[in-house]
Amino acid sequence: MNAINVTTMKNIHIKLAGLLFLSALISGCAFTTDKIDLSYNARGARDKLAGAEGVQVQVTATDHREVRDLVGKKLQHGGIASTTDVVELVRGAIETELNLRGFAKGDAVLVTCDLNKFWNHFKVGFWAGDSIAEFNFTITVKNHDGAVIYTKVEAADGLEPSVQVAAGHNAQPALEQALSKGIDDLFQDPAFIASLYKAAGVTQP
C-alpha cells in the first residue's frame, strides 16, 4: 500500500471515529425527556457570624425563566427536566447558607431572589462534547418597611467536560456546579452580608 493510500485510510478512520462519537452524542437526543434530581450541597465549614443571631431573615424566590418546565435540552429534540422544584432549590440554598452563618428566621429582613436563568446546553467537539450550565439570578435585600438596602445580579456557570452523551446525567453536575458557584459568589460579597445587618437595624460587629 503506497503512502497516499495509507494517508487516505487514516483520514477515513478519523472521520469514521468522529462520526461514531457524534452518533453516540446525539443518541442521547431521543424525543424523550430526561429527568434529573438536582440538589444543593453546602461544601466545607461555615463560621457563625457575630451578631447574626439577632438578624431575622425571610427568603423568598420567584421564577422569571423563559422556560420553566425544563433545565436544558439535549442536542436537538429531547428535553431535560428537574424532578426538584428549581425555584425552591435556589431559595433553600440561600436559606441554608444564612442558617449556617447563624442568621435567624423571621421577617425583619426580606431577601428576595428572582431566578432569571438556570439552563444547560451541550457543545459538540470532534472527540468529545462539553456540558455547560448557566445560572443567573437577581438578589434583593429589603428591610421590614420594604426599603431596598441591596440589589445585585449574580451569574455563574458550570462545566462537565469531555462528555460522550448529551443526556441528563451529564447536565446534572454542570447545573449543580453553577448553582454552588452562584451562591458562593453571593455570600462572599461583604456588601450583601452588611445589608442584612443594616436592614435589621443591627450594628455589624
Residue, then its C-alpha position, 0 to 999 in steps of 0.5 A: m500500500n503506497a503512502i497516499n493510500v495509507t494517508t487516505m485510510k487514516n483520514i477515513h478512520i478519523k472521520l469514521a471515529g468522529l462520526l461514531f462519537l457524534s452518533a453516540l452524542i446525539s443518541g442521547c437526543a431521543f424525543t424523550t425527556d430526561k429527568i434529573d434530581l438536582s440538589y444543593n450541597a453546602r461544601g466545607a465549614r461555615d463560621k457563625l457570624a457575630g451578631a447574626e443571631g439577632v438578624q431575622v431573615q425571610v427568603t423568598a424566590t420567584d421564577h422569571r425563566e423563559v422556560r420553566d418546565l425544563v433545565g436544558k435540552k439535549l442536542q436537538h429534540g429531547g428535553i431535560a427536566s428537574t424532578t426538584d422544584v428549581v425555584e425552591l432549590v435556589r431559595g433553600a440554598i440561600e436559606t441554608e447558607l444564612n442558617l449556617r452563618g447563624f442568621a435567624k428566621g423571621d421577617a425583619v429582613l426580606v431577601t428576595c431572589d428572582l431566578n432569571k436563568f438556570w439552563n444547560h446546553f451541550k457543545v459538540g467537539f470532534w472527540a468529545g462534547d462539553s456540558i455547560a450550565e448557566f445560572n443567573f439570578t437577581i438578589t434583593v435585600k429589603n428591610h421590614d418597611g420594604a426599603v431596598i438596602y441591596t440589589k445585585v445580579e449574580a451569574a455563574d456557570g458550570l462545566e462537565p467536560s469531555v462528555q460522550v452523551a448529551a443526556g441528563h446525567n451529564a447536565q446534572p453536575a454542570l447545573e449543580q456546579a453553577l448553582s454552588k458557584g452562584i451562591d458562593d459568589l453571593f455570600q462572599d460579597p461583604a456588601f450583601i452580608a452588611s445589608l442584612y445587618k443594616a436592614a435589621g437595624v443591627t450594628q455589624p460587629 
